Amino acid sequence: MNKASTMFSMMLAYGEGGSAPAAMSSSPATWRAVSVEAILLPSSPPPLELDHIDRSLVLPICLDAEAGASFPAGSRGELDRYLAAAKRLLRMEAFGDMERRRKCLLDTAMTSISNVFCRLNLWRLVDEAGDHTPASIWRSAVRCSHSCSTSSDGSSPGSWPSCTSFAGSGGTSGGEEPSSPFSGMICIERKSLSALDDIARIMIRGGYQHILRGAFEPHCAQLARYIEIFDINKIFGSHMEEPRDNLVKVWTSTMRILTGLLTEMQRELDQQDLGSFNSLKEEYFLTIARISILKLLNSASSIIQVDDSSCNNTHTVVTSDLTKIITVVKMYKVLDRGMPTILSFFSGKTKEDVVAEGEKLINRLSNMFFKLSVELNNKVRSEHMFITNTGVHRATKYMMHHIRLVAQQKNTIHLILKGDFKAFGEMLTRLILSLEFMLNMNSRSLQLRGQQQIFRLNNVHFLLEEANKDTVLRLILGQRWFSQCSFRLEQFIEDYVDASWAPLMSSFRRRTKLMTILWSHRQLFEKFASSLKMTCTVQKTWKVSDQSIRQKLRMAISQRVIPLYQMHMEYYSEKMCKSEKYSIEQIESEIRQLFEG
């Protein structure tokens, strides 16, 4: 209102019978001189009042920083001081320097009120939610690391909660409460409701909603002090050195529990009348949900990059990549099942941010899967194995175990491969063939006759048995591969007999006049007996676990050795004492003791 209109209004009010101000009760000249200044320049609040408000603001701030303060941080007494100061400042009218000081004090009061809001403990977990603490999640992950089934990753369809929304933006049909394993797990602290209403009312009245909104994000960090699962970084803490499998289990459990608790928080806010805070509660929830979910998604990238210390005991380079592939697939599966529920929390720009972060992680996982798949074949083919015996190598067991794990995740891998089942089959087939190539190349380090063949026989037979146990691998590899593999096993047995036993029988098989002159029949049998004893002594330590394979080996040896030996024994029987040669029964007994390890 300008000066002219103000004067006109005052004069009109006086002319209609209104009583004149005290300053107008004297002479017209005095009235005219005083009324203009009184009307146009109302008196500012006394400086002493602003000083008093200033002290009321500074006092709790100072006490807040001191141990044993009279008004501890977040107490109702502290909040009441700030609220009282803000109300007095909002009622005041001031001009010039006084107005600037009033505005400065009001900013301080509102900022202090928002700080109290950040420290306000609005939420609590009920006692039944004790299994949802970081410590309990870690205990569960470690406990089931060896006992959980390979497909158990906490991402079963029934484990993801359904989501409600705030009034006016969705909800359940018919007013029915959806069933959730997290129902009632998180509650608003009733004693904080009045404080929340007072804070929102005064800040909205003063036009300071932007400051209160700015406090939502810091309040999310404060919330994590009371409910640690809202900050994945607090859960992982110093545990990033744990085996990657445990990290994935913890991450998966956290995602499921966090999603469930956010669903309950949203429902609780929707049902509660929070007074003046009602207009802000949706934005408040979205801020908490956005920060918590983004931290969760970002932490997934850190888990993928972790070098798994549990792989060290295999002494292979490829095991780390194998576990990484399983990790990538499991996390992709969890995201695929959990993201629809997560996205149902959000709308608008916030939803776009979460979608972008989720897609970024999905693409990162997909790219890493392709990269690891290509690199893995090359690493397997060039892998050096430290071989100490002829049994099934631990690297073979470990790799075949993980190949079966990959096969069991076919549905998720189809999503990664955009539904290309042929590409999935080719990937597994290449990996199996590369594993066979690795076994063949590394077996060449074995120097004893027949040792290479027994090593390959054991390990390829293990591949065949493990692949035959898995429905997916049977379908992918096909009957042709299994037939070829069985043929190779027979070939290994034949090659073993040629390498290990043919030299032993060569003196019997190739008798010449020169050999008859150089070797007497006694020396011939003595040489055979010595070689047989040495061969059997060594090969008794070789391990062939499968009973049917052991029997086939022993039968092949018997068929190669006994007929020829028996023929020569009968030929020289009249020229030799019984003690100078092995009996057929003795040779058969020696053969039966082979490959027991």
C-alpha positions in Angstrom: 0.0 0.0 0.0 1.4 3.4 -0.9 1.6 6.5 1.3 -1.5 8.2 -0.3 -3.8 5.3 0.1 -2.6 4.8 3.7 -3.4 8.4 4.6 -6.7 8.2 2.9 -7.7 5.1 4.8 -6.8 6.6 8.1 -8.6 9.9 7.4 -11.7 8.0 6.3 -11.7 5.9 9.5 -11.4 9.0 11.6 -14.2 10.8 9.7 -16.6 7.9 10.3 -16.4 8.2 14.0 -13.4 6.2 14.8 -11.3 7.4 17.7 -8.1 9.1 16.7 -4.8 7.8 17.9 -3.4 9.4 21.0 -1.0 11.3 18.8 -4.0 13.0 17.2 -5.8 14.2 20.3 -4.1 17.6 20.4 -4.2 20.4 17.9 -4.7 19.8 14.2 -1.1 21.0 13.5 0.2 18.5 16.0 -2.1 15.8 14.6 -1.0 16.5 11.1 2.7 16.3 12.0 2.6 13.2 14.1 0.0 11.1 12.2 2.0 10.9 9.0 5.1 9.5 10.8 3.0 7.2 13.0 1.1 5.8 10.0 3.8 5.6 7.5 6.6 4.5 9.9 5.2 2.1 12.5 7.5 1.6 15.4 10.0 -1.3 15.2 10.3 -3.8 18.0 12.6 -2.7 20.8 16.2 -3.9 20.3 16.0 -5.5 23.8 13.3 -7.9 22.5 15.5 -9.0 19.6 18.4 -9.4 22.0 16.3 -11.7 24.2 15.3 -13.8 21.2 18.9 -13.9 20.1 20.0 -15.3 23.4 17.2 -17.8 23.4 18.5 -19.2 20.1 22.2 -19.1 21.0 21.8 -20.7 24.5 20.5 -24.2 23.3 23.0 -24.2 20.4 25.8 -23.6 22.9 24.5 -26.1 25.3 24.0 -28.7 22.5 27.8 -28.8 22.1 28.5 -29.3 25.7 28.5 -32.6 27.6 25.7 -32.9 30.1 23.8 -30.0 28.6 20.5 -29.0 30.2 18.8 -29.3 26.8 20.3 -32.4 25.1 20.2 -32.5 21.3 16.7 -33.4 20.0 15.0 -32.8 23.3 11.6 -31.2 23.5 13.0 -28.4 25.6 15.4 -27.4 22.9 12.7 -27.6 20.2 10.3 -25.4 22.3 12.9 -22.7 22.6 13.3 -22.6 18.8 9.6 -22.7 18.2 8.8 -19.9 20.6 11.5 -17.7 19.1 10.2 -18.4 15.5 6.6 -17.6 16.5 7.7 -14.3 18.1 9.8 -13.3 15.1 6.9 -14.2 12.7 4.5 -11.9 14.6 7.0 -8.9 14.6 7.0 -6.1 12.1 10.2 -4.2 11.7 11.9 -1.9 9.2 15.4 -1.1 8.2 18.2 -2.6 10.2 15.7 -4.1 12.7 14.0 -6.0 9.9 17.3 -7.3 8.6 18.2 -8.5 12.1 14.7 -10.0 12.6 15.0 -11.9 9.2 18.5 -13.1 10.2 17.3 -14.4 13.5 14.3 -16.1 11.9 16.6 -17.9 9.4 18.6 -19.1 12.4 15.6 -20.3 14.3 14.2 -22.1 11.2 17.6 -23.7 10.5 17.8 -24.8 14.1 14.3 -26.3 14.0 15.3 -28.2 10.8 18.4 -29.5 12.6 16.2 -30.8 15.5 14.0 -32.5 12.9 17.2 -34.3 11.5 17.9 -35.6 15.0 14.3 -36.6 15.7 13.9 -40.3 16.1 10.7 -40.9 14.2 11.0 -44.7 13.6 11.7 -47.8 15.5 11.9 -51.5 14.7 9.7 -53.8 16.8 11.3 -56.6 18.8 10.1 -59.2 16.1 12.4 -57.5 13.6 15.6 -58.6 15.5 16.6 -60.8 12.6 16.8 -57.7 10.3 19.9 -56.2 12.0 23.3 -56.2 10.3 24.8 -58.7 12.8 21.9 -61.2 12.3 22.2 -60.8 8.5 25.9 -61.6 8.6 25.3 -64.6 10.9 22.7 -66.0 8.5 25.0 -65.5 5.5 27.9 -67.3 7.1 25.7 -70.1 8.5 24.1 -70.9 5.2 27.3 -70.5 3.1 27.9 -74.2 3.1 24.3 -75.5 3.7 22.1 -73.4 1.4 21.1 -74.9 -1.9 22.8 -73.5 -5.0 19.6 -71.8 -6.1 18.8 -70.3 -2.8 19.7 -66.6 -3.1 16.8 -65.0 -1.3 15.1 -63.9 -4.5 12.3 -66.4 -4.7 9.1 -64.7 -6.0 7.3 -64.9 -2.7 10.0 -63.1 -0.9 9.4 -59.7 -2.5 6.8 -57.6 -0.7 3.9 -56.0 -2.5 3.8 -52.2 -2.4 1.1 -49.7 -1.5 1.3 -46.0 -2.2 0.2 -42.7 -0.6 -3.4 -41.8 -0.8 -4.3 -40.4 -4.1 -1.5 -42.2 -6.0 -2.6 -45.8 -5.8 -3.2 -48.5 -3.2 -4.8 -51.8 -2.7 -8.2 -52.6 -4.0 -11.1 -52.9 -1.7 -9.2 -51.3 1.2 -7.6 -54.6 2.2 -4.2 -54.7 3.7 -1.8 -56.8 1.6 -0.1 -59.6 3.4 3.6 -59.1 4.0 6.2 -60.8 6.1 7.3 -57.3 7.2 3.9 -56.1 8.4 4.2 -54.1 11.5 8.0 -54.4 11.7 8.6 -50.7 11.6 6.5 -48.1 13.5 6.4 -44.3 14.0 7.4 -43.2 17.4 4.1 -41.8 18.8 5.9 -39.5 21.2 7.4 -37.7 18.2 4.2 -37.0 16.4 3.4 -33.7 18.1 6.9 -32.4 17.6 6.7 -33.3 13.9 3.4 -31.4 13.5 4.8 -28.4 15.4 7.9 -28.3 13.2 6.0 -28.6 9.9 3.4 -26.0 11.0 5.8 -23.3 11.9 8.0 -23.8 8.9 5.1 -23.8 6.4 3.7 -20.7 8.1 6.9 -18.9 7.7 7.5 -20.1 4.1 10.5 -22.2 5.1 9.4 -25.5 3.6 12.5 -25.5 1.4 14.7 -25.7 4.5 12.6 -28.5 5.9 12.8 -30.4 2.6 16.5 -29.9 2.6 16.6 -31.6 6.0 15.1 -34.8 4.7 18.3 -36.2 3.3 20.4 -35.6 6.5 17.5 -37.2 8.4 18.0 -40.3 6.2 21.6 -40.5 7.5 20.3 -40.0 11.1 17.6 -42.7 10.5 20.4 -45.2 9.7 21.7 -44.7 13.2 18.5 -46.3 14.6 17.8 -48.7 11.7 21.1 -49.6 10.2 19.7 -51.6 7.3 18.8 -48.3 5.6 22.5 -47.7 4.9 24.1 -50.7 3.1 27.6 -49.2 3.8 27.0 -49.6 7.5 26.2 -53.2 7.0 29.2 -54.0 4.9 31.6 -51.9 7.0 34.9 -53.7 7.2 33.4 -57.0 5.9 34.5 -56.5 2.3 37.3 -59.0 2.8 34.7 -61.7 3.3 34.2 -64.4 0.6 32.3 -63.0 -2.3 29.5 -65.5 -1.9 28.8 -64.2 1.6 28.8 -60.6 0.3 26.2 -61.6 -2.3 24.0 -63.3 0.3 24.2 -60.2 2.6 23.5 -57.9 -0.3 20.5 -60.0 -1.4 19.1 -60.2 2.1 19.6 -56.5 2.6 17.8 -55.7 -0.6 14.8 -57.9 0.3 14.6 -56.6 3.9 15.1 -53.0 2.9 12.4 -53.3 0.3 10.0 -54.8 2.8 10.7 -52.2 5.5 10.3 -49.3 3.0 6.9 -50.8 2.0 5.9 -50.8 5.6 7.2 -47.3 6.2 5.2 -46.1 3.2 2.1 -47.8 4.5 2.6 -46.4 8.0 3.0 -42.8 6.7 -0.1 -43.2 4.5 -2.2 -44.4 7.4 -1.1 -41.8 10.0 -2.5 -38.3 10.3 0.7 -36.2 10.7 -1.0 -32.9 10.9 0.9 -30.2 9.0 3.5 -32.7 7.9 0.9 -34.5 5.8 1.7 -32.3 2.8 5.4 -33.2 3.0 5.3 -36.9 4.0 5.4 -38.3 0.5 8.5 -36.2 -0.4 10.0 -37.2 2.9 9.5 -40.9 2.2 10.8 -40.6 -1.4 14.0 -39.0 -0.2 14.7 -41.8 2.3 13.8 -44.5 -0.2 15.9 -42.9 -3.0 19.0 -42.5 -0.9 18.7 -46.0 0.6 18.1 -47.7 -2.8 20.8 -45.8 -4.6 23.4 -46.8 -2.0 22.3 -50.4 -2.3 22.6 -50.3 -6.1 26.0 -48.6 -6.0 27.3 -51.2 -3.5 26.7 -54.0 -6.0 29.5 -52.7 -8.3 31.9 -52.9 -5.4 31.0 -56.5 -4.6 31.5 -57.6 -8.3 35.1 -56.2 -8.2 36.1 -58.0 -4.9 38.8 -60.5 -5.3 37.5 -63.7 -3.7 40.0 -64.9 -1.1 38.1 -68.2 -0.9 39.4 -69.1 -4.4 43.1 -69.1 -3.3 43.0 -72.7 -2.2 42.4 -74.0 -5.7 45.7 -72.6 -7.1 44.0 -71.7 -10.3 43.5 -68.4 -12.1 40.2 -69.3 -13.6 38.3 -69.9 -10.3 38.0 -66.2 -9.6 36.3 -65.6 -12.9 34.0 -68.5 -12.4 32.8 -67.2 -9.1 32.5 -63.7 -10.6 30.2 -65.1 -13.3 28.0 -66.8 -10.6 28.0 -63.5 -8.7 27.0 -61.5 -11.7 24.2 -63.9 -12.6 22.8 -64.0 -9.0 22.8 -60.3 -8.7 21.1 -59.9 -12.1 18.4 -62.3 -11.0 17.8 -60.4 -7.7 17.6 -57.1 -9.6 15.3 -58.5 -12.2 12.9 -59.7 -9.5 13.2 -56.8 -7.1 13.3 -53.7 -9.3 9.5 -53.7 -10.1 8.8 -53.5 -6.3 11.5 -50.8 -5.9 10.3 -48.7 -8.8 6.7 -48.8 -7.4 7.9 -46.6 -4.6 8.8 -43.7 -6.9 7.4 -41.3 -9.4 8.5 -38.4 -11.5 12.1 -37.3 -11.5 13.0 -39.5 -8.5 11.8 -42.5 -10.4 13.8 -41.5 -13.4 17.0 -41.3 -11.2 16.4 -44.8 -9.8 15.6 -46.3 -13.1 18.8 -44.8 -14.6 20.9 -46.2 -11.8 19.2 -49.6 -12.0 19.7 -49.8 -15.8 23.3 -48.7 -15.4 23.9 -51.6 -13.0 22.0 -54.0 -15.2 24.1 -53.0 -18.2 27.3 -53.2 -16.1 26.4 -56.8 -15.0 25.5 -57.8 -18.6 28.8 -56.4 -20.0 30.8 -58.1 -17.3 29.0 -61.4 -18.0 30.0 -61.3 -21.7 33.5 -60.2 -20.9 34.1 -62.9 -18.3 32.6 -65.6 -20.5 35.1 -64.8 -23.3 38.1 -64.4 -21.0 37.2 -67.5 -19.1 37.7 -69.9 -22.1 41.1 -68.4 -22.9 42.2 -68.7 -19.3 40.9 -72.3 -18.9 42.9 -73.4 -22.0 46.1 -71.8 -20.8 45.7 -72.8 -17.1 48.6 -74.5 -15.4 47.6 -77.2 -13.0 49.8 -78.5 -10.2 49.2 -82.3 -10.4 50.3 -84.5 -7.5 48.4 -87.7 -8.3 46.3 -89.3 -11.0 42.9 -88.8 -9.2 40.2 -86.2 -10.0 41.9 -82.9 -9.7 40.4 -80.3 -7.3 40.4 -77.7 -10.1 38.3 -80.1 -12.2 35.8 -80.6 -9.3 35.6 -76.9 -8.6 35.2 -75.9 -12.2 32.6 -78.5 -12.9 30.7 -77.5 -9.8 30.5 -73.9 -11.1 29.6 -74.9 -14.6 26.6 -76.8 -13.1 25.8 -73.6 -11.1 25.8 -71.6 -14.4 23.6 -74.2 -16.0 21.1 -74.0 -13.2 20.8 -70.2 -13.8 19.7 -70.7 -17.4 16.5 -68.5 -17.0 18.5 -65.5 -15.8 21.2 -66.0 -18.3 18.6 -66.1 -21.1 17.6 -62.6 -19.9 21.2 -61.5 -20.1 21.6 -63.0 -23.5 18.2 -61.5 -24.7 16.6 -65.0 -24.9 19.3 -66.5 -27.1 19.3 -70.1 -25.9 21.7 -71.2 -28.6 24.3 -68.7 -27.4 23.9 -70.1 -23.9 24.4 -73.6 -25.1 27.5 -72.6 -27.1 29.0 -70.9 -24.1 28.7 -74.0 -21.8 29.9 -76.3 -24.6 33.0 -74.2 -25.2 33.7 -74.2 -21.5 33.5 -78.0 -21.2 35.7 -78.4 -24.3 38.2 -75.9 -22.9 38.3 -77.9 -19.6 39.0 -81.1 -21.5 41.8 -79.3 -23.4 43.3 -78.1 -20.1 43.3 -81.6 -18.7 45.0 -83.0 -21.8 47.7 -80.3 -21.9 48.5 -80.5 -18.1 48.6 -84.3 -18.1 51.7 -84.1 -20.2 53.7 -83.1 -17.1 53.2 -86.7 -15.8 56.2 -88.8 -16.6 55.5 -92.3 -15.6 54.2 -94.8 -18.2 50.4 -94.8 -18.2 50.1 -92.0 -15.7 48.8 -89.4 -18.2 46.1 -91.8 -19.4 44.9 -92.6 -15.9 44.8 -88.9 -15.0 42.7 -88.1 -18.1 40.5 -91.2 -17.5 39.7 -90.1 -14.0 39.0 -86.5 -14.8 37.0 -86.9 -18.1 34.9 -89.7 -16.4 34.2 -87.1 -13.6 33.1 -84.6 -16.3 30.8 -87.2 -17.9 29.2 -88.2 -14.6 28.6 -84.6 -13.4 27.2 -83.5 -16.8 24.9 -86.5 -16.8 23.5 -85.5 -13.4 22.4 -82.1 -14.7 19.3 -81.9 -16.9 20.3 -78.7 -18.6 23.8 -79.9 -19.4 22.4 -83.2 -20.8 20.1 -81.2 -23.1 22.8 -78.7 -24.2 25.7 -81.2 -24.7 23.5 -83.7 -26.4 23.8 -87.5 -26.8 26.6 -87.1 -29.3 28.9 -85.5 -26.8 28.1 -88.2 -24.2 28.8 -91.0 -26.8 32.1 -89.4 -27.8 33.1 -89.0 -24.2 32.4 -92.6 -23.5 34.4 -93.6 -26.5 37.4 -91.5 -25.3 37.2 -93.3 -21.9 37.6 -96.6 -23.7 40.5 -95.1 -25.7 42.2 -93.9 -22.5 42.1 -97.5 -21.1 43.5 -98.9 -24.3 46.2 -96.3 -24.4 47.1 -96.8 -20.8 47.6 -100.6 -21.3 49.7 -99.9 -24.4 51.8 -97.3 -22.5 52.2 -99.2 -19.2 51.9 -103.0 -19.9 53.0 -103.5 -23.5 56.7 -102.7 -22.7 56.5 -105.2 -19.8 55.3 -108.0 -22.2 57.5 -107.1 -25.1 60.2 -109.6 -24.3 57.6 -112.4 -24.4 56.0 -111.1 -27.5 59.1 -110.6 -29.7 61.4 -113.6 -29.2 64.4 -113.7 -31.7 67.4 -115.9 -32.0 69.6 -113.0 -30.8 67.4 -112.5 -27.7 67.5 -116.3 -27.0 71.2 -116.2 -27.1 71.4 -113.0 -24.8 68.6 -114.0 -22.4 68.1 -117.4 -20.9 64.6 -118.5 -20.0 65.4 -117.9 -16.4 66.6 -114.4 -16.9 63.5 -113.7 -19.0 61.1 -114.6 -16.2 63.3 -112.8 -13.6 63.1 -109.7 -15.7 59.4 -110.0 -16.0 58.9 -110.6 -12.3 61.1 -107.6 -11.4 59.2 -105.3 -13.9 55.8 -106.6 -12.7 56.6 -106.0 -9.1 57.9 -102.5 -9.7 54.9 -101.6 -11.9 52.4 -103.0 -9.4 54.1 -101.3 -6.5 53.8 -97.9 -8.2 50.3 -98.3 -9.6 48.8 -99.5 -6.3 49.2 -95.9 -5.2 47.3 -94.6 -8.2 43.7 -93.7 -7.3 40.7 -94.6 -9.5 37.6 -93.7 -7.5 35.0 -95.2 -9.8 34.6 -99.0 -9.2 33.4 -99.7 -12.7 36.4 -98.0 -14.2 38.7 -99.9 -11.9 37.2 -103.1 -13.0 37.6 -102.2 -16.7 41.2 -101.3 -16.2 42.0 -104.5 -14.3 40.2 -106.6 -17.0 42.1 -104.9 -19.8 45.4 -105.5 -18.0 44.6 -109.2 -17.4 43.6 -109.6 -21.0 46.9 -108.1 -22.1 49.2 -109.9 -19.6 47.9 -113.3 -18.6 47.3 -115.1 -21.9 50.8 -114.2 -23.2 52.4 -115.0 -19.8 50.5 -118.2 -19.5 51.7 -119.3 -23.0 55.4 -118.7 -22.2 55.0 -120.3 -18.8 53.7 -123.5 -20.3 56.4 -123.5 -22.9 59.2 -123.2 -20.3 57.5 -125.2 -17.6 59.8 -128.2 -17.9 62.9 -126.0 -17.8 62.0 -123.9 -14.7 61.4 -124.5 -11.1 58.1 -123.5 -9.7 59.7 -120.9 -7.4 61.4 -119.1 -10.3 58.1 -117.7 -11.8 54.9 -116.0 -10.8 51.8 -118.2 -10.9 48.7 -117.0 -12.7 46.9 -116.6 -9.4 49.7 -114.4 -8.1 49.6 -112.1 -11.1 45.8 -111.8 -10.8 46.1 -111.0 -7.1 48.6 -108.2 -7.9 46.3 -106.8 -10.6 43.4 -106.8 -8.2 45.3 -104.5 -5.8 45.9 -101.8 -8.4 44.3 -98.3 -8.4 43.2 -98.4 -4.7 45.3 -95.2 -4.0 
